[in-house]
Amino acid sequence: MYIEPEQAFADLLVFNETNKLFADKAGLWCPSENREFADYTLFVTADRSRADFAIHYTKVRSFAGCKE
């Protein structure tokens, strides 16, 4: 994945949840420090052409989700 600095070009808007129980929909993520507690492991690349999708972190929970 690629972390897009501009919201307009991202495929997914992500909101960081502090509690894993609330990260239950697309775009609501709760990062984990321990790999064993993570549901998914993602590779972040600095080259957009090598990424499968781009995300942008949003500060508004209701904006989180896939853009289509």
Distance bins in CASP14 RR format, pairs under 12 A and 6 or more apart:
PFRMAT RR
TARGET T0000
AUTHOR 0000-0000-0000
RMODE 2
METHOD distances of the structure
MODEL  1
1 10 0 0 0 0 0 1 0 0 0 0 0
1 11 0 0 0 0 1 0 0 0 0 0 0
1 12 0 0 0 0 1 0 0 0 0 0 0
1 14 0 0 0 0 1 0 0 0 0 0 0
1 29 0 0 0 0 0 1 0 0 0 0 0
1 40 0 0 0 0 0 1 0 0 0 0 0
1 41 0 0 0 0 0 1 0 0 0 0 0
1 42 1 0 1 0 0 0 0 0 0 0 0
1 43 1 0 0 1 0 0 0 0 0 0 0
1 44 1 0 1 0 0 0 0 0 0 0 0
1 45 1 0 0 1 0 0 0 0 0 0 0
1 46 0 0 0 0 0 1 0 0 0 0 0
1 47 0 0 0 0 0 1 0 0 0 0 0
1 48 0 0 0 0 1 0 0 0 0 0 0
1 50 0 0 0 0 1 0 0 0 0 0 0
1 51 1 0 1 0 0 0 0 0 0 0 0
1 52 1 0 0 1 0 0 0 0 0 0 0
1 53 1 0 1 0 0 0 0 0 0 0 0
1 54 1 0 0 1 0 0 0 0 0 0 0
1 55 1 0 1 0 0 0 0 0 0 0 0
1 56 0 0 0 0 0 1 0 0 0 0 0
1 57 0 0 0 0 0 1 0 0 0 0 0
2 9 0 0 0 0 1 0 0 0 0 0 0
2 10 0 0 0 0 1 0 0 0 0 0 0
2 11 0 0 0 0 1 0 0 0 0 0 0
2 12 0 0 0 0 0 1 0 0 0 0 0
2 42 0 0 0 0 0 1 0 0 0 0 0
2 43 0 0 0 0 0 1 0 0 0 0 0
2 44 1 0 0 1 0 0 0 0 0 0 0
2 45 1 0 1 0 0 0 0 0 0 0 0
2 46 1 0 0 1 0 0 0 0 0 0 0
2 47 1 0 0 1 0 0 0 0 0 0 0
2 48 1 0 1 0 0 0 0 0 0 0 0
2 49 0 0 0 0 1 0 0 0 0 0 0
2 50 1 0 0 1 0 0 0 0 0 0 0
2 51 1 1 0 0 0 0 0 0 0 0 0
2 52 0 0 0 0 1 0 0 0 0 0 0
2 53 1 0 0 1 0 0 0 0 0 0 0
2 54 1 0 1 0 0 0 0 0 0 0 0
2 55 1 0 0 1 0 0 0 0 0 0 0
2 56 0 0 0 0 1 0 0 0 0 0 0
3 9 0 0 0 0 0 1 0 0 0 0 0
3 10 0 0 0 0 1 0 0 0 0 0 0
3 11 0 0 0 0 0 1 0 0 0 0 0
3 12 0 0 0 0 0 1 0 0 0 0 0
3 13 0 0 0 0 0 1 0 0 0 0 0
3 14 0 0 0 0 1 0 0 0 0 0 0
3 42 0 0 0 0 0 1 0 0 0 0 0
3 43 0 0 0 0 0 1 0 0 0 0 0
3 44 1 0 0 1 0 0 0 0 0 0 0
3 45 0 0 0 0 1 0 0 0 0 0 0
3 46 0 0 0 0 1 0 0 0 0 0 0
3 47 0 0 0 0 0 1 0 0 0 0 0
3 48 0 0 0 0 1 0 0 0 0 0 0
3 51 0 0 0 0 1 0 0 0 0 0 0
3 53 0 0 0 0 0 1 0 0 0 0 0
3 54 1 0 0 1 0 0 0 0 0 0 0
3 55 1 0 0 1 0 0 0 0 0 0 0
3 56 1 0 0 1 0 0 0 0 0 0 0
3 57 1 0 0 1 0 0 0 0 0 0 0
4 10 1 0 1 0 0 0 0 0 0 0 0
4 11 0 0 0 0 1 0 0 0 0 0 0
4 12 0 0 0 0 1 0 0 0 0 0 0
4 13 0 0 0 0 1 0 0 0 0 0 0
4 14 0 0 0 0 0 1 0 0 0 0 0
4 44 0 0 0 0 0 1 0 0 0 0 0
4 45 0 0 0 0 0 1 0 0 0 0 0
4 46 0 0 0 0 0 1 0 0 0 0 0
4 48 1 0 0 1 0 0 0 0 0 0 0
4 51 0 0 0 0 1 0 0 0 0 0 0
4 53 0 0 0 0 1 0 0 0 0 0 0
4 54 1 0 1 0 0 0 0 0 0 0 0
4 55 1 0 0 1 0 0 0 0 0 0 0
4 56 1 0 1 0 0 0 0 0 0 0 0
4 57 0 0 0 0 1 0 0 0 0 0 0
4 58 0 0 0 0 0 1 0 0 0 0 0
4 67 0 0 0 0 0 1 0 0 0 0 0
5 46 0 0 0 0 0 1 0 0 0 0 0
5 48 0 0 0 0 0 1 0 0 0 0 0
5 54 0 0 0 0 1 0 0 0 0 0 0
5 55 0 0 0 0 0 1 0 0 0 0 0
5 56 1 0 0 1 0 0 0 0 0 0 0
5 57 0 0 0 0 1 0 0 0 0 0 0
6 13 0 0 0 0 0 1 0 0 0 0 0
6 48 0 0 0 0 0 1 0 0 0 0 0
6 54 0 0 0 0 1 0 0 0 0 0 0
6 55 0 0 0 0 0 1 0 0 0 0 0
6 56 1 0 0 1 0 0 0 0 0 0 0
6 57 0 0 0 0 0 1 0 0 0 0 0
6 58 0 0 0 0 0 1 0 0 0 0 0
7 13 1 0 0 1 0 0 0 0 0 0 0
7 14 0 0 0 0 0 1 0 0 0 0 0
7 54 0 0 0 0 0 1 0 0 0 0 0
7 55 0 0 0 0 0 1 0 0 0 0 0
7 56 1 0 1 0 0 0 0 0 0 0 0
7 57 0 0 0 0 1 0 0 0 0 0 0
7 58 1 0 0 1 0 0 0 0 0 0 0
7 59 0 0 0 0 0 1 0 0 0 0 0
7 60 0 0 0 0 0 1 0 0 0 0 0
7 63 0 0 0 0 1 0 0 0 0 0 0
7 64 0 0 0 0 0 1 0 0 0 0 0
7 65 0 0 0 0 0 1 0 0 0 0 0
7 67 0 0 0 0 1 0 0 0 0 0 0
8 54 0 0 0 0 0 1 0 0 0 0 0
8 56 0 0 0 0 1 0 0 0 0 0 0
8 67 0 0 0 0 1 0 0 0 0 0 0
9 48 0 0 0 0 1 0 0 0 0 0 0
9 51 0 0 0 0 0 1 0 0 0 0 0
9 53 0 0 0 0 0 1 0 0 0 0 0
9 54 1 0 0 1 0 0 0 0 0 0 0
9 55 0 0 0 0 0 1 0 0 0 0 0
9 56 1 0 0 1 0 0 0 0 0 0 0
9 67 0 0 0 0 1 0 0 0 0 0 0
10 27 0 0 0 0 0 1 0 0 0 0 0
10 48 0 0 0 0 0 1 0 0 0 0 0
10 51 0 0 0 0 0 1 0 0 0 0 0
10 53 0 0 0 0 1 0 0 0 0 0 0
10 54 1 0 1 0 0 0 0 0 0 0 0
10 55 1 0 1 0 0 0 0 0 0 0 0
10 56 1 1 0 0 0 0 0 0 0 0 0
10 57 0 0 0 0 1 0 0 0 0 0 0
10 58 0 0 0 0 1 0 0 0 0 0 0
10 63 0 0 0 0 0 1 0 0 0 0 0
10 64 0 0 0 0 0 1 0 0 0 0 0
10 65 0 0 0 0 1 0 0 0 0 0 0
10 66 0 0 0 0 1 0 0 0 0 0 0
10 67 1 0 0 1 0 0 0 0 0 0 0
10 68 0 0 0 0 0 1 0 0 0 0 0
11 26 0 0 0 0 0 1 0 0 0 0 0
11 27 0 0 0 0 0 1 0 0 0 0 0
11 48 0 0 0 0 0 1 0 0 0 0 0
11 51 0 0 0 0 1 0 0 0 0 0 0
11 52 0 0 0 0 1 0 0 0 0 0 0
11 53 1 0 1 0 0 0 0 0 0 0 0
11 54 1 0 1 0 0 0 0 0 0 0 0
11 55 1 0 0 1 0 0 0 0 0 0 0
11 56 0 0 0 0 1 0 0 0 0 0 0
11 65 0 0 0 0 1 0 0 0 0 0 0
11 66 1 0 0 1 0 0 0 0 0 0 0
11 67 1 0 0 1 0 0 0 0 0 0 0
11 68 0 0 0 0 1 0 0 0 0 0 0
12 25 0 0 0 0 0 1 0 0 0 0 0
12 26 1 0 0 1 0 0 0 0 0 0 0
12 27 1 0 1 0 0 0 0 0 0 0 0
12 28 0 0 0 0 0 1 0 0 0 0 0
12 29 0 0 0 0 1 0 0 0 0 0 0
12 42 0 0 0 0 0 1 0 0 0 0 0
12 51 0 0 0 0 0 1 0 0 0 0 0
12 52 0 0 0 0 0 1 0 0 0 0 0
12 53 1 0 0 1 0 0 0 0 0 0 0
12 54 1 0 0 1 0 0 0 0 0 0 0
12 55 1 0 1 0 0 0 0 0 0 0 0
12 56 1 0 0 1 0 0 0 0 0 0 0
12 57 0 0 0 0 0 1 0 0 0 0 0
12 58 0 0 0 0 1 0 0 0 0 0 0
12 63 0 0 0 0 0 1 0 0 0 0 0
12 64 0 0 0 0 1 0 0 0 0 0 0
12 65 1 0 1 0 0 0 0 0 0 0 0
12 66 1 0 1 0 0 0 0 0 0 0 0
12 67 1 0 0 1 0 0 0 0 0 0 0
12 68 0 0 0 0 0 1 0 0 0 0 0
13 25 0 0 0 0 0 1 0 0 0 0 0
13 26 0 0 0 0 1 0 0 0 0 0 0
13 27 1 0 0 1 0 0 0 0 0 0 0
13 28 0 0 0 0 0 1 0 0 0 0 0
13 29 0 0 0 0 0 1 0 0 0 0 0
13 53 0 0 0 0 0 1 0 0 0 0 0
13 54 0 0 0 0 0 1 0 0 0 0 0
13 55 1 0 0 1 0 0 0 0 0 0 0
13 56 1 0 1 0 0 0 0 0 0 0 0
13 57 1 0 0 1 0 0 0 0 0 0 0
13 58 1 0 1 0 0 0 0 0 0 0 0
13 59 0 0 0 0 0 1 0 0 0 0 0
13 60 0 0 0 0 1 0 0 0 0 0 0
13 61 0 0 0 0 0 1 0 0 0 0 0
13 62 0 0 0 0 1 0 0 0 0 0 0
13 63 1 0 1 0 0 0 0 0 0 0 0
13 64 1 0 1 0 0 0 0 0 0 0 0
13 65 1 0 1 0 0 0 0 0 0 0 0
13 66 0 0 0 0 1 0 0 0 0 0 0
13 67 1 0 0 1 0 0 0 0 0 0 0
13 68 0 0 0 0 0 1 0 0 0 0 0
14 23 0 0 0 0 0 1 0 0 0 0 0
14 25 0 0 0 0 0 1 0 0 0 0 0
14 26 0 0 0 0 1 0 0 0 0 0 0
14 27 1 0 1 0 0 0 0 0 0 0 0
14 28 1 0 0 1 0 0 0 0 0 0 0
14 29 1 0 1 0 0 0 0 0 0 0 0
14 30 0 0 0 0 0 1 0 0 0 0 0
14 31 0 0 0 0 1 0 0 0 0 0 0
14 42 0 0 0 0 0 1 0 0 0 0 0
14 53 0 0 0 0 0 1 0 0 0 0 0
14 54 0 0 0 0 0 1 0 0 0 0 0
14 55 1 0 1 0 0 0 0 0 0 0 0
14 56 1 0 0 1 0 0 0 0 0 0 0
14 57 1 0 1 0 0 0 0 0 0 0 0
14 58 1 0 0 1 0 0 0 0 0 0 0
14 59 0 0 0 0 0 1 0 0 0 0 0
14 60 0 0 0 0 0 1 0 0 0 0 0
14 61 0 0 0 0 0 1 0 0 0 0 0
14 63 0 0 0 0 1 0 0 0 0 0 0
14 64 1 0 0 1 0 0 0 0 0 0 0
14 65 1 0 0 1 0 0 0 0 0 0 0
14 66 0 0 0 0 0 1 0 0 0 0 0
14 67 0 0 0 0 0 1 0 0 0 0 0
15 22 0 0 0 0 1 0 0 0 0 0 0
15 23 0 0 0 0 1 0 0 0 0 0 0
15 24 0 0 0 0 0 1 0 0 0 0 0
15 25 0 0 0 0 1 0 0 0 0 0 0
15 26 0 0 0 0 0 1 0 0 0 0 0
15 27 1 0 0 1 0 0 0 0 0 0 0
15 28 1 0 1 0 0 0 0 0 0 0 0
15 29 1 0 0 1 0 0 0 0 0 0 0
15 30 0 0 0 0 1 0 0 0 0 0 0
15 31 0 0 0 0 0 1 0 0 0 0 0
15 55 0 0 0 0 0 1 0 0 0 0 0
15 56 0 0 0 0 0 1 0 0 0 0 0
15 57 1 0 0 1 0 0 0 0 0 0 0
15 58 1 0 1 0 0 0 0 0 0 0 0
15 59 1 0 0 1 0 0 0 0 0 0 0
15 60 1 0 0 1 0 0 0 0 0 0 0
15 61 1 0 1 0 0 0 0 0 0 0 0
15 62 0 0 0 0 1 0 0 0 0 0 0
15 63 1 0 0 1 0 0 0 0 0 0 0
15 64 1 1 0 0 0 0 0 0 0 0 0
15 65 0 0 0 0 1 0 0 0 0 0 0
16 22 0 0 0 0 0 1 0 0 0 0 0
16 23 0 0 0 0 1 0 0 0 0 0 0
16 27 0 0 0 0 1 0 0 0 0 0 0
16 28 0 0 0 0 1 0 0 0 0 0 0
16 29 1 0 0 1 0 0 0 0 0 0 0
16 30 1 0 0 1 0 0 0 0 0 0 0
16 31 1 0 0 1 0 0 0 0 0 0 0
16 32 0 0 0 0 0 1 0 0 0 0 0
16 55 0 0 0 0 0 1 0 0 0 0 0
16 56 0 0 0 0 0 1 0 0 0 0 0
16 57 1 0 0 1 0 0 0 0 0 0 0
16 58 0 0 0 0 1 0 0 0 0 0 0
16 59 0 0 0 0 1 0 0 0 0 0 0
16 60 0 0 0 0 0 1 0 0 0 0 0
16 61 0 0 0 0 1 0 0 0 0 0 0
16 64 0 0 0 0 1 0 0 0 0 0 0
17 23 1 0 1 0 0 0 0 0 0 0 0
17 24 0 0 0 0 1 0 0 0 0 0 0
17 25 0 0 0 0 1 0 0 0 0 0 0
17 27 0 0 0 0 1 0 0 0 0 0 0
17 28 1 0 1 0 0 0 0 0 0 0 0
17 29 1 0 0 1 0 0 0 0 0 0 0
17 30 1 0 1 0 0 0 0 0 0 0 0
17 31 0 0 0 0 1 0 0 0 0 0 0
17 32 0 0 0 0 0 1 0 0 0 0 0
17 57 0 0 0 0 0 1 0 0 0 0 0
17 61 0 0 0 0 1 0 0 0 0 0 0
17 64 0 0 0 0 1 0 0 0 0 0 0
18 28 0 0 0 0 0 1 0 0 0 0 0
18 29 0 0 0 0 0 1 0 0 0 0 0
18 30 1 0 0 1 0 0 0 0 0 0 0
18 31 0 0 0 0 1 0 0 0 0 0 0
18 32 0 0 0 0 0 1 0 0 0 0 0
18 61 0 0 0 0 0 1 0 0 0 0 0
19 28 0 0 0 0 0 1 0 0 0 0 0
19 29 0 0 0 0 0 1 0 0 0 0 0
19 30 1 0 0 1 0 0 0 0 0 0 0
19 31 0 0 0 0 0 1 0 0 0 0 0
19 32 0 0 0 0 0 1 0 0 0 0 0
20 28 0 0 0 0 1 0 0 0 0 0 0
20 29 0 0 0 0 1 0 0 0 0 0 0
20 30 1 0 1 0 0 0 0 0 0 0 0
20 31 0 0 0 0 1 0 0 0 0 0 0
20 32 1 0 0 1 0 0 0 0 0 0 0
20 34 0 0 0 0 0 1 0 0 0 0 0
20 37 1 0 0 1 0 0 0 0 0 0 0
20 38 0 0 0 0 1 0 0 0 0 0 0
20 39 0 0 0 0 1 0 0 0 0 0 0
21 28 0 0 0 0 0 1 0 0 0 0 0
21 30 0 0 0 0 1 0 0 0 0 0 0
22 28 1 0 0 1 0 0 0 0 0 0 0
22 29 0 0 0 0 0 1 0 0 0 0 0
22 30 1 0 0 1 0 0 0 0 0 0 0
22 61 0 0 0 0 1 0 0 0 0 0 0
22 64 0 0 0 0 0 1 0 0 0 0 0
23 29 1 0 1 0 0 0 0 0 0 0 0
23 30 1 1 0 0 0 0 0 0 0 0 0
23 31 0 0 0 0 1 0 0 0 0 0 0
23 32 0 0 0 0 0 1 0 0 0 0 0
23 38 0 0 0 0 0 1 0 0 0 0 0
23 39 0 0 0 0 1 0 0 0 0 0 0
23 40 0 0 0 0 0 1 0 0 0 0 0
23 61 0 0 0 0 0 1 0 0 0 0 0
23 64 0 0 0 0 1 0 0 0 0 0 0
23 65 0 0 0 0 0 1 0 0 0 0 0
24 30 0 0 0 0 1 0 0 0 0 0 0
24 39 0 0 0 0 0 1 0 0 0 0 0
24 64 0 0 0 0 0 1 0 0 0 0 0
25 61 0 0 0 0 1 0 0 0 0 0 0
25 62 0 0 0 0 0 1 0 0 0 0 0
25 64 1 0 0 1 0 0 0 0 0 0 0
25 65 1 0 0 1 0 0 0 0 0 0 0
25 66 0 0 0 0 0 1 0 0 0 0 0
26 53 0 0 0 0 0 1 0 0 0 0 0
26 55 0 0 0 0 0 1 0 0 0 0 0
26 63 0 0 0 0 0 1 0 0 0 0 0
26 64 1 0 0 1 0 0 0 0 0 0 0
26 65 1 0 1 0 0 0 0 0 0 0 0
26 66 1 0 1 0 0 0 0 0 0 0 0
26 67 0 0 0 0 0 1 0 0 0 0 0
26 68 0 0 0 0 0 1 0 0 0 0 0
27 40 0 0 0 0 0 1 0 0 0 0 0
27 53 0 0 0 0 0 1 0 0 0 0 0
27 55 0 0 0 0 1 0 0 0 0 0 0
27 56 0 0 0 0 0 1 0 0 0 0 0
27 57 0 0 0 0 1 0 0 0 0 0 0
27 58 0 0 0 0 1 0 0 0 0 0 0
27 60 0 0 0 0 0 1 0 0 0 0 0
27 61 0 0 0 0 1 0 0 0 0 0 0
27 62 0 0 0 0 0 1 0 0 0 0 0
27 63 0 0 0 0 1 0 0 0 0 0 0
27 64 1 0 1 0 0 0 0 0 0 0 0
27 65 1 0 1 0 0 0 0 0 0 0 0
27 66 1 0 0 1 0 0 0 0 0 0 0
27 67 0 0 0 0 0 1 0 0 0 0 0
28 39 0 0 0 0 0 1 0 0 0 0 0
28 57 0 0 0 0 0 1 0 0 0 0 0
28 58 0 0 0 0 0 1 0 0 0 0 0
28 60 0 0 0 0 0 1 0 0 0 0 0
28 61 1 0 0 1 0 0 0 0 0 0 0
28 62 0 0 0 0 0 1 0 0 0 0 0
28 63 0 0 0 0 0 1 0 0 0 0 0
28 64 1 0 1 0 0 0 0 0 0 0 0
28 65 1 0 0 1 0 0 0 0 0 0 0
28 66 0 0 0 0 0 1 0 0 0 0 0
29 38 0 0 0 0 0 1 0 0 0 0 0
29 39 0 0 0 0 1 0 0 0 0 0 0
29 40 0 0 0 0 1 0 0 0 0 0 0
29 42 0 0 0 0 1 0 0 0 0 0 0
29 55 0 0 0 0 1 0 0 0 0 0 0
29 57 0 0 0 0 1 0 0 0 0 0 0
29 58 0 0 0 0 0 1 0 0 0 0 0
29 61 0 0 0 0 0 1 0 0 0 0 0
29 64 0 0 0 0 1 0 0 0 0 0 0
29 65 0 0 0 0 0 1 0 0 0 0 0
30 37 0 0 0 0 1 0 0 0 0 0 0
30 38 0 0 0 0 1 0 0 0 0 0 0
30 39 0 0 0 0 1 0 0 0 0 0 0
30 40 0 0 0 0 0 1 0 0 0 0 0
31 37 0 0 0 0 0 1 0 0 0 0 0
31 38 0 0 0 0 1 0 0 0 0 0 0
31 39 0 0 0 0 0 1 0 0 0 0 0
31 40 0 0 0 0 0 1 0 0 0 0 0
31 41 0 0 0 0 0 1 0 0 0 0 0
31 42 0 0 0 0 1 0 0 0 0 0 0
31 44 0 0 0 0 0 1 0 0 0 0 0
31 57 0 0 0 0 0 1 0 0 0 0 0
32 38 1 0 1 0 0 0 0 0 0 0 0
32 39 0 0 0 0 1 0 0 0 0 0 0
32 40 0 0 0 0 1 0 0 0 0 0 0
32 41 0 0 0 0 1 0 0 0 0 0 0
32 42 0 0 0 0 0 1 0 0 0 0 0
34 41 0 0 0 0 0 1 0 0 0 0 0
35 41 1 0 0 1 0 0 0 0 0 0 0
35 42 0 0 0 0 0 1 0 0 0 0 0
42 51 0 0 0 0 0 1 0 0 0 0 0
42 52 0 0 0 0 1 0 0 0 0 0 0
42 53 0 0 0 0 1 0 0 0 0 0 0
42 55 0 0 0 0 1 0 0 0 0 0 0
43 50 0 0 0 0 1 0 0 0 0 0 0
43 51 0 0 0 0 1 0 0 0 0 0 0
43 52 0 0 0 0 1 0 0 0 0 0 0
43 53 0 0 0 0 0 1 0 0 0 0 0
44 50 0 0 0 0 0 1 0 0 0 0 0
44 51 0 0 0 0 1 0 0 0 0 0 0
44 52 0 0 0 0 0 1 0 0 0 0 0
44 53 0 0 0 0 0 1 0 0 0 0 0
44 54 0 0 0 0 0 1 0 0 0 0 0
44 55 0 0 0 0 1 0 0 0 0 0 0
45 51 1 0 1 0 0 0 0 0 0 0 0
45 52 0 0 0 0 1 0 0 0 0 0 0
45 53 0 0 0 0 0 1 0 0 0 0 0
45 54 0 0 0 0 0 1 0 0 0 0 0
45 55 0 0 0 0 0 1 0 0 0 0 0
46 54 0 0 0 0 0 1 0 0 0 0 0
47 54 0 0 0 0 0 1 0 0 0 0 0
48 54 1 0 0 1 0 0 0 0 0 0 0
48 55 0 0 0 0 0 1 0 0 0 0 0
53 65 0 0 0 0 0 1 0 0 0 0 0
53 66 0 0 0 0 1 0 0 0 0 0 0
53 67 0 0 0 0 0 1 0 0 0 0 0
54 66 0 0 0 0 0 1 0 0 0 0 0
54 67 0 0 0 0 1 0 0 0 0 0 0
55 64 0 0 0 0 0 1 0 0 0 0 0
55 65 0 0 0 0 1 0 0 0 0 0 0
55 66 0 0 0 0 0 1 0 0 0 0 0
55 67 0 0 0 0 0 1 0 0 0 0 0
56 63 0 0 0 0 1 0 0 0 0 0 0
56 64 0 0 0 0 0 1 0 0 0 0 0
56 65 0 0 0 0 0 1 0 0 0 0 0
56 66 0 0 0 0 0 1 0 0 0 0 0
56 67 0 0 0 0 1 0 0 0 0 0 0
57 63 0 0 0 0 0 1 0 0 0 0 0
57 64 0 0 0 0 1 0 0 0 0 0 0
57 65 0 0 0 0 0 1 0 0 0 0 0
58 64 1 0 0 1 0 0 0 0 0 0 0
58 65 0 0 0 0 1 0 0 0 0 0 0
58 67 0 0 0 0 0 1 0 0 0 0 0
END
